[in-house]
Amino acid sequence: MATILRGCSLAPRRPLSTSTLHAAVGRSRSQISAVTPVRFVDTKTCWLSFVEKHSKLRALSSAATTHPIPSDQLGFVPIQAPGDLPIANADNLKVSILWSPQNWSRFHHIWLRDHCRCSSCFHPVTKQRLVNTFEIPPDIKPDHVQASEDGLEVVWPAATTGHHSSFYPWSWLREHTYDPPRVNSPSAKILWGAKIVQAPPAISYTEAMEDSEQGLHKWLMNIDRFGFCFISGVPATTEATEGLSERIGLIRETQYGKFWEFTADLSKGDTAYTTMALGAHTDNTYFVRSFMLSNEITYDLQTDPCGLQLFHLLSHTEGSGGATLLVDGFYVASILKELHPELHAILSHVPIPAHAAGEPTALYRPSPPSGYPTLRHDGLTGELAQVRWNNDDRSVMSHIDPSMVEDWYNAIRTWHKLLTSPDSEYWVQLTPGTVLSLDNHRVLHGRSSFTGKRRVCGAYIGVDEYRSRLAVLQEKFDPRLRLHALDNPTGGNKRSIWSSAF
């Protein structure tokens, strides 16, 4: 779970189905009944009893553990390893691994065979699967299973060219255990409100541009944790700002251009090109890509408003105002969930259409036209993944369920109240030389009205480019993600085949 600077900790919530949502709204407007989770049968007790029973019969010597166990003895024969190594046991369906008396995992035979990473099954350079998943027999069982010091060794039955051997490091198996289901790791994100003004995340331009990339790593980690980061000491030129943007990745071209510079001249059909105040909002809510099918409805789960934005105020002459507003959408969503769970559920389910229609040569709308919910969650963990809110770009709500109209307006009214609360708003006056970078999928931005002439430049960067750059830097600077000791890489790609990323 994310850290909230105000000290409030909230547990993740499983997304509600449409039927549950309607039932909740139809009941109390202030409380939703608890949903009883599905319970799974715990086989750990049986497995531990088995290990305890057989360990009392005889202690296997270290020599005994070096001999593979034939398939006709698999079933319930434990394969022990010397010292503190895990204990492995295979049956007709799965291999069970006992890490400690209270910690165990099970892996289906077909899953293990499909995830073999020998050079015949997984390309060591391209890091792509070579094994033909669809030729693996659905009832495949290993001929031999053996626990070694470094990992699990498995010999599979002959297909067309003899036996096939697979090896799985213990650390890799621990990382990818799925039975029992994995416990989600606490989120590293830090949620914040107005008090972030006391110590906002920032780095220097010199750090960001240094060849070692340590400063770049610090910059992107700040964005990952806080949703934004300032860069100070940047030359007040478009060239320097563009070069800074390209340190992260390719600049994304939109209807506003690639790297853009603007003043309040309405040269583009958008209120950003005026002197008007702008409330906290997400940019590009009308952009979309990627298709996915849920249990109940079909919609585009992976949406694509631009991932990162960079702003640089180059000059402001003959006037005043224009303070920048930042609001942590994840923080506000956590407050809404705590105080009004039924309204949080509405904003997580009701799609909102959007448009960009200010240019006569362009008309952007999402696909499908009904749009997307304000809050998008990870379908597996329930963690909040994206905030998508721009009331100015909202289109006609013609796809809303008639029974939800009043409740939806109540939900967005409450959402707006929390967004504009003094506890949520962080105001800062940008000056030439300081670049603001923010996560457009999390932090909403706005500004106060201003007088005079302002020159602002900046860029959009796709979320995929940003996350890819961060992942590569994490591999570079996190010892846990570097080359695995068991690897013997070939070619130019030294990334471990046992990387936890794939």
GIFEN-V828970 format. One record per residue. N is the residue number from 1. RES is the residue in one small letter. PHI is phi in whole degrees, -180 to 180 (999 if undefined). NEAR is the number of other C-alpha atoms within 10 Angstrom. Layout:
N:RES:PHI:NEAR
N:RES:PHI:NEAR
This chain:
1:m:999:15
2:a:-68:21
3:t:-85:18
4:i:-110:17
5:l:-61:15
6:r:-80:13
7:g:94:9
8:c:-95:12
9:s:-116:13
10:l:-119:14
11:a:-83:12
12:p:-65:15
13:r:-124:14
14:r:-69:15
15:p:-56:20
16:l:-84:17
17:s:-76:13
18:t:-62:15
19:s:-64:9
20:t:-65:15
21:l:-61:19
22:h:-62:16
23:a:-64:13
24:a:-66:21
25:v:-66:19
26:g:-70:13
27:r:-90:12
28:s:-83:11
29:r:-85:13
30:s:-123:12
31:q:-155:14
32:i:-117:18
33:s:-65:10
34:a:-67:6
35:v:-98:9
36:t:-73:6
37:p:-74:7
38:v:-69:5
39:r:-101:6
40:f:-110:8
41:v:-69:6
42:d:-93:9
43:t:-95:9
44:k:-64:16
45:t:-61:11
46:c:-62:10
47:w:-65:18
48:l:-67:17
49:s:-62:11
50:f:-62:14
51:v:-63:19
52:e:-63:12
53:k:-61:11
54:h:-78:13
55:s:-71:13
56:k:-80:8
57:l:-72:8
58:r:-161:8
59:a:-97:10
60:l:-71:14
61:s:-75:11
62:s:-63:12
63:a:-67:9
64:a:-64:14
65:t:-75:17
66:t:-85:15
67:h:-98:13
68:p:-61:16
69:i:-94:19
70:p:-64:12
71:s:-64:18
72:d:-73:10
73:q:-107:13
74:l:-66:20
75:g:53:14
76:f:-132:13
77:v:-99:15
78:p:-74:24
79:i:-109:23
80:q:-97:25
81:a:-125:21
82:p:-67:17
83:g:68:8
84:d:-100:10
85:l:-70:17
86:p:-62:21
87:i:-105:21
88:a:-112:22
89:n:-141:22
90:a:-120:27
91:d:-122:18
92:n:-75:16
93:l:-122:16
94:k:-138:19
95:v:-105:22
96:s:-103:20
97:i:-126:24
98:l:-97:21
99:w:-79:16
100:s:-159:12
101:p:-55:12
102:q:-117:9
103:n:-143:11
104:w:-148:20
105:s:-144:21
106:r:-131:19
107:f:-132:19
108:h:-63:19
109:h:-59:22
110:i:-65:18
111:w:-66:14
112:l:-63:18
113:r:-64:24
114:d:-67:19
115:h:-103:17
116:c:-61:20
117:r:-121:22
118:c:-71:17
119:s:-67:14
120:s:-83:12
121:c:-108:18
122:f:-148:18
123:h:-68:16
124:p:-69:22
125:v:-99:16
126:t:-79:12
127:k:59:17
128:q:-123:13
129:r:-69:17
130:l:-109:15
131:v:-63:19
132:n:-85:9
133:t:-55:15
134:f:-83:8
135:e:-97:9
136:i:-74:14
137:p:-59:11
138:p:-62:11
139:d:-106:9
140:i:-58:16
141:k:-136:24
142:p:-73:27
143:d:-78:20
144:h:-141:20
145:v:-133:25
146:q:-148:23
147:a:-91:27
148:s:-116:21
149:e:-64:13
150:d:-93:14
151:g:175:17
152:l:-92:20
153:e:-109:16
154:v:-132:24
155:v:-112:20
156:w:-96:19
157:p:-66:16
158:a:-64:11
159:a:-110:11
160:t:-115:6
161:t:-129:6
162:g:92:9
163:h:-67:12
164:h:-125:17
165:s:-107:17
166:s:-128:17
167:f:-136:20
168:y:-134:20
169:p:-60:17
170:w:-58:18
171:s:-63:12
172:w:-69:13
173:l:-65:18
174:r:-61:14
175:e:-65:13
176:h:-113:13
177:t:-62:15
178:y:-132:14
179:d:-137:12
180:p:-72:16
181:p:-54:9
182:r:-69:12
183:v:-86:9
184:n:-64:11
185:s:-72:7
186:p:-59:9
187:s:-70:11
188:a:-87:13
189:k:-72:18
190:i:-111:18
191:l:-87:22
192:w:-142:26
193:g:-123:21
194:a:-61:18
195:k:-70:15
196:i:-61:16
197:v:-58:13
198:q:-71:7
199:a:-156:7
200:p:-70:14
201:p:-66:19
202:a:-158:19
203:i:-137:17
204:s:-97:17
205:y:-60:22
206:t:-61:14
207:e:-61:18
208:a:-64:23
209:m:-100:15
210:e:-67:11
211:d:-65:10
212:s:-67:10
213:e:70:16
214:q:-66:15
215:g:-67:18
216:l:-63:25
217:h:-62:22
218:k:-61:20
219:w:-59:24
220:l:-70:25
221:m:-67:20
222:n:-61:22
223:i:-64:24
224:d:-63:20
225:r:-83:17
226:f:-103:23
227:g:91:28
228:f:-161:26
229:c:-163:24
230:f:-92:22
231:i:-121:22
232:s:-100:19
233:g:75:14
234:v:-83:18
235:p:-55:16
236:a:-79:18
237:t:-134:15
238:t:-67:17
239:e:-64:12
240:a:-67:14
241:t:-68:24
242:e:-65:18
243:g:-63:11
244:l:-64:19
245:s:-60:23
246:e:-72:13
247:r:-65:14
248:i:-84:22
249:g:175:18
250:l:-65:15
251:i:-76:20
252:r:-91:17
253:e:-88:15
254:t:-131:13
255:q:-66:12
256:y:-91:15
257:g:107:11
258:k:-92:16
259:f:-84:19
260:w:-114:16
261:e:-137:17
262:f:-148:17
263:t:-131:17
264:a:-83:19
265:d:-123:13
266:l:54:14
267:s:-66:12
268:k:-121:16
269:g:-78:15
270:d:-149:15
271:t:-65:15
272:a:-62:17
273:y:-93:14
274:t:-130:18
275:t:-98:21
276:m:-71:15
277:a:-70:17
278:l:-124:18
279:g:-72:19
280:a:-61:24
281:h:-153:24
282:t:-99:24
283:d:-84:21
284:n:62:23
285:t:-66:31
286:y:-93:26
287:f:-88:18
288:v:-160:21
289:r:-166:12
290:s:80:11
291:f:-115:13
292:m:-150:10
293:l:-112:10
294:s:-97:10
295:n:-68:6
296:e:-118:9
297:i:-137:9
298:t:-103:11
299:y:-161:18
300:d:-89:19
301:l:-78:19
302:q:-87:13
303:t:-103:23
304:d:-135:19
305:p:-59:21
306:c:-54:24
307:g:-74:21
308:l:-117:28
309:q:-128:20
310:l:-124:24
311:f:-121:21
312:h:-139:26
313:l:-78:21
314:l:-79:21
315:s:-164:16
316:h:-146:20
317:t:-121:10
318:e:55:8
319:g:-179:11
320:s:-150:13
321:g:89:15
322:g:76:22
323:a:-65:16
324:t:-92:19
325:l:-111:20
326:l:-127:24
327:v:-135:26
328:d:-79:26
329:g:-62:32
330:f:-68:26
331:y:-64:24
332:v:-64:24
333:a:-63:22
334:s:-67:22
335:i:-67:18
336:l:-60:21
337:k:-65:18
338:e:-72:15
339:l:-88:13
340:h:-138:19
341:p:-59:20
342:e:-71:25
343:l:-75:26
344:h:-60:22
345:a:-65:25
346:i:-64:26
347:l:-69:23
348:s:-89:20
349:h:-124:18
350:v:-79:20
351:p:-75:20
352:i:-123:26
353:p:-76:23
354:a:-147:27
355:h:-156:20
356:a:-129:21
357:a:-132:14
358:g:-81:14
359:e:-104:13
360:p:-65:7
361:t:-101:7
362:a:-144:9
363:l:-147:12
364:y:-103:17
365:r:-142:19
366:p:-74:22
367:s:-130:19
368:p:-72:14
369:p:-61:16
370:s:-67:20
371:g:85:26
372:y:-138:27
373:p:-66:20
374:t:-64:22
375:l:-116:24
376:r:-114:22
377:h:-117:18
378:d:-63:13
379:g:-65:13
380:l:-95:9
381:t:-95:13
382:g:82:15
383:e:-68:19
384:l:-65:21
385:a:-113:13
386:q:-160:21
387:v:-112:26
388:r:-137:25
389:w:-144:26
390:n:-153:19
391:n:-66:16
392:d:-67:15
393:d:-93:19
394:r:-70:16
395:s:-92:17
396:v:-66:12
397:m:-83:14
398:s:-92:11
399:h:-103:13
400:i:-76:15
401:d:-63:10
402:p:-54:9
403:s:-73:11
404:m:-105:16
405:v:-58:13
406:e:-64:9
407:d:-67:17
408:w:-67:17
409:y:-64:13
410:n:-65:14
411:a:-66:20
412:i:-73:18
413:r:-66:13
414:t:-68:15
415:w:-58:22
416:h:-63:16
417:k:-62:13
418:l:-72:19
419:l:-61:24
420:t:-96:14
421:s:-68:14
422:p:-57:13
423:d:-69:15
424:s:-98:22
425:e:-86:23
426:y:-114:19
427:w:-104:19
428:v:-147:13
429:q:-95:12
430:l:-72:19
431:t:-132:15
432:p:-55:18
433:g:105:19
434:t:-116:22
435:v:-99:29
436:l:-102:18
437:s:-118:25
438:l:-145:26
439:d:-86:25
440:n:-71:29
441:h:-89:26
442:r:-132:27
443:v:-93:25
444:l:-88:26
445:h:-132:23
446:g:-163:19
447:r:-160:21
448:s:-87:16
449:s:-67:15
450:f:-148:18
451:t:-120:15
452:g:88:13
453:k:-117:16
454:r:-117:20
455:r:-112:15
456:v:-126:18
457:c:-127:23
458:g:174:22
459:a:-157:26
460:y:-106:28
461:i:-131:24
462:g:-62:20
463:v:-64:21
464:d:-67:14
465:e:-64:17
466:y:-62:19
467:r:-69:16
468:s:-64:13
469:r:-63:17
470:l:-64:21
471:a:-63:15
472:v:-65:14
473:l:-68:18
474:q:-65:18
475:e:-60:17
476:k:-71:17
477:f:-109:13
478:d:-102:10
479:p:-57:10
480:r:-69:12
481:l:-107:18
482:r:-80:16
483:l:-54:18
484:h:-71:17
485:a:-61:9
486:l:-92:11
487:d:-80:13
488:n:-136:11
489:p:-69:15
490:t:-125:11
491:g:76:8
492:g:-86:8
493:n:-91:12
494:k:-92:15
495:r:-64:21
496:s:-66:22
497:i:-70:25
498:w:-101:22
499:s:-58:16
500:s:-73:12
501:a:-76:9
502:f:-147:9
